[in-house]
Amino acid sequence: MIRRNHLFYDLSEALGDPKFLFGLLVVAVFIILVVGFQLVYLFMLLFGAIIVARVLIGRRCPHCDASLKEKGAERDRDDATVMYIIWHCPNDGFEEKEKVRGDSGLFGAK
């Protein structure tokens, strides 16, 4: 359900829900197999539109629906391959950390 004044946050969460995406994939495969293979292009466009919509919406604050800004990044103390990106809301001060895994060094050694 989309809350009042939280359109973009709720829309982004709904379009990224794994149950919704898997259900849409099952329906798409069923329709493609029953009706015709030519509909695969239509569903490819639909999934592409969902991905583009999520990218255009970006990260949003769950409290005020404002766009989150990247505040900085910090490394994990225990694991050198993990970095946390800190996202900050300029309106109400909400912060969230995104865990990003990468390699460290030439060969990815820990």
ZIHUPE-V146000 format. One record per pair of residues at least 24 apart in sequence whose C-alpha atoms are under 7 Angstrom apart, sorted by the first residue. I is the first residue (numbers start at 0). J is the second residue. Records with the same first field share a line. If there is no record, write none. Layout:
BEGIN
I=J + J
END
This chain:
BEGIN
5=63 + 64
7=56 + 64
8=59 + 60 + 61 + 64
11=53 + 56
14=49
60=88
79=103 + 109
END
